[in-house]
Amino acid sequence: METPSPFFIAETEAWLVSHGANSALAGYLIASLRSADDLSNLSDNDLREIGPLLALSQKALKEKLHASRVYIGRYGHSSGLAFHFHIIPIYDWVEKLFWQDVRYRTLRQFAERDGETETDGAERTLFVWREFCERVLPPPIQGPSVSEAIGLLRATMRTVCGLSEAAIGR
């Protein structure tokens, strides 16, 4: 049996869920596919697996780590990287840090009409990437550490979210 990565959370037949290796934000997950590089090239089975897996990941982040929002998206276009989704928890304390950081208020200048929201999920995602994934010294986190979150999410994906031992693998 292969030794799992310390960031490993769960796997299905086609998908692997891991904590983002470069993220200091506990619960920042990556769901990656072992083959294919475009959604339109996925098999029917791969497509059937990803919806429930993303939903289970969101449920675990909300119920166990108390994320107030969870953003899910596919980003990137670097060749050689596995096709993957980012599953990004937004906690109340992350939201507060975002609003306290005046550098991100400059994003308001891109709103074209009065009454548009001052910010959206894309701006919060940018904040998480810059502050928790790219900074050498990220802001202090509140709540479980990354390693504690990984352990909690492994157990949660197995029990609360209904994945069997076989689906968890490793």
C-alpha positions as CSV (number, residue, x, y, z in Angstrom):
1,M,0.0,0.0,0.0
2,E,1.3,3.4,-1.0
3,T,2.0,5.8,1.9
4,P,-0.4,8.7,1.6
5,S,0.6,12.3,1.4
6,P,0.3,14.2,4.8
7,F,-2.3,16.4,3.0
8,F,-4.5,13.4,1.8
9,I,-8.2,13.6,2.8
10,A,-10.1,11.1,0.7
11,E,-10.3,9.4,-2.7
12,T,-12.9,7.9,-5.0
13,E,-12.3,5.8,-8.1
14,A,-11.2,8.8,-10.1
15,W,-10.8,11.7,-7.7
16,L,-8.4,12.6,-4.9
17,V,-9.2,15.2,-2.3
18,S,-6.2,16.7,-0.5
19,H,-5.5,19.8,1.6
20,G,-3.8,22.5,-0.5
21,A,-0.1,21.9,0.2
22,N,0.7,25.7,-0.1
23,S,-2.3,26.9,2.0
24,A,-2.0,28.1,5.6
25,L,-5.9,28.3,5.6
26,A,-7.2,25.2,7.3
27,G,-9.7,23.4,5.1
28,Y,-8.5,24.7,1.7
29,L,-9.0,21.6,-0.4
30,I,-8.1,20.5,-3.9
31,A,-10.1,17.8,-5.7
32,S,-7.9,16.5,-8.5
33,L,-8.4,14.0,-11.3
34,R,-5.9,11.4,-12.2
35,S,-6.4,11.8,-15.9
36,A,-7.8,14.3,-18.5
37,D,-7.2,18.0,-18.6
38,D,-10.6,19.3,-19.6
39,L,-14.1,18.9,-18.2
40,S,-15.5,18.0,-21.6
41,N,-13.0,15.1,-21.8
42,L,-14.1,13.4,-18.5
43,S,-15.8,10.0,-18.6
44,D,-19.4,9.7,-17.5
45,N,-18.2,8.0,-14.3
46,D,-15.8,10.8,-13.5
47,L,-18.6,13.3,-14.0
48,R,-21.0,11.3,-11.8
49,E,-18.4,11.2,-9.0
50,I,-17.4,14.8,-8.8
51,G,-20.7,16.4,-8.0
52,P,-21.4,14.4,-4.9
53,L,-17.7,14.6,-3.8
54,L,-17.8,18.4,-4.1
55,A,-21.0,18.5,-2.1
56,L,-19.6,16.3,0.6
57,S,-16.5,18.4,0.8
58,Q,-18.7,21.6,1.2
59,K,-20.8,19.9,3.8
60,A,-17.8,18.8,5.9
61,L,-16.3,22.3,5.7
62,K,-19.5,23.9,6.9
63,E,-20.5,21.4,9.5
64,K,-17.1,20.5,11.0
65,L,-14.9,23.6,10.4
66,H,-17.8,26.1,10.5
67,A,-17.1,27.8,7.2
68,S,-19.7,30.4,6.6
69,R,-19.2,30.1,2.8
70,V,-17.5,27.6,0.5
71,Y,-16.3,28.6,-2.9
72,I,-15.7,25.9,-5.5
73,G,-14.0,26.5,-8.8
74,R,-11.6,25.3,-11.4
75,Y,-8.7,27.7,-12.0
76,G,-5.5,27.5,-13.8
77,H,-4.2,26.5,-17.1
78,S,-0.7,25.3,-16.4
79,S,0.3,22.3,-18.5
80,G,1.4,19.3,-16.5
81,L,-1.0,19.9,-13.6
82,A,-3.8,17.5,-13.0
83,F,-7.3,18.7,-13.7
84,H,-8.6,20.0,-10.3
85,F,-11.1,22.0,-8.4
86,H,-10.3,24.4,-5.5
87,I,-12.7,24.1,-2.5
88,I,-12.1,27.3,-0.5
89,P,-13.7,27.8,2.9
90,I,-14.5,31.3,4.0
91,Y,-14.7,31.7,7.7
92,D,-16.2,34.7,9.5
93,W,-12.7,35.6,10.8
94,V,-11.4,35.5,7.2
95,E,-14.2,37.8,6.1
96,K,-13.2,40.3,8.9
97,L,-9.6,40.2,7.9
98,F,-10.6,40.9,4.3
99,W,-12.6,44.0,5.3
100,Q,-9.8,45.2,7.6
101,D,-7.2,45.1,4.9
102,V,-7.4,48.5,3.1
103,R,-5.3,47.2,0.1
104,Y,-8.4,45.2,-1.0
105,R,-10.7,48.2,-0.9
106,T,-9.0,49.4,-4.1
107,L,-11.0,46.7,-5.9
108,R,-14.1,49.0,-5.5
109,Q,-12.8,51.1,-8.4
110,F,-13.8,48.3,-10.8
111,A,-17.5,48.5,-10.0
112,E,-19.1,50.3,-13.0
113,R,-22.6,51.1,-11.6
114,D,-23.9,52.5,-8.3
115,G,-25.4,50.0,-6.1
116,E,-23.1,47.1,-7.1
117,T,-21.9,45.1,-4.2
118,E,-18.6,46.3,-2.9
119,T,-17.1,42.8,-3.1
120,D,-17.8,39.3,-4.3
121,G,-16.5,35.8,-4.1
122,A,-13.8,36.4,-6.7
123,E,-12.3,39.2,-4.5
124,R,-12.4,37.0,-1.4
125,T,-10.8,34.2,-3.3
126,L,-8.0,36.6,-4.4
127,F,-7.6,37.6,-0.7
128,V,-7.3,33.9,0.4
129,W,-4.8,33.1,-2.4
130,R,-2.6,36.2,-1.8
131,E,-2.7,36.1,2.0
132,F,-2.9,32.4,2.9
133,C,-1.3,30.6,-0.1
134,E,1.3,33.0,-1.4
135,R,2.6,35.0,1.6
136,V,5.7,33.7,3.3
137,L,4.1,34.9,6.7
138,P,0.4,34.5,6.3
139,P,-2.0,36.0,8.9
140,P,-2.6,33.9,12.0
141,I,-5.5,31.5,11.6
142,Q,-8.3,31.0,14.1
143,G,-9.6,27.5,14.9
144,P,-8.0,24.2,14.0
145,S,-4.5,24.1,12.5
146,V,-4.0,22.7,9.0
147,S,-3.0,19.3,10.4
148,E,-5.9,19.2,12.8
149,A,-8.3,20.1,10.0
150,I,-6.9,17.4,7.8
151,G,-7.5,14.8,10.5
152,L,-11.0,16.1,11.2
153,L,-11.9,16.1,7.5
154,R,-10.5,12.6,6.9
155,A,-12.8,11.3,9.6
156,T,-15.8,13.4,8.5
157,M,-15.5,12.4,4.9
158,R,-15.6,8.8,6.0
159,T,-18.5,9.0,8.6
160,V,-20.7,12.1,8.4
161,C,-20.5,12.5,4.6
162,G,-21.1,8.8,4.0
163,L,-17.9,7.7,2.2
164,S,-17.0,4.1,2.9
165,E,-13.6,2.9,4.0
166,A,-13.1,1.7,0.4
167,A,-13.9,5.1,-1.0
168,I,-11.6,6.8,1.5
169,G,-8.8,4.3,0.4
170,R,-5.3,4.7,1.7
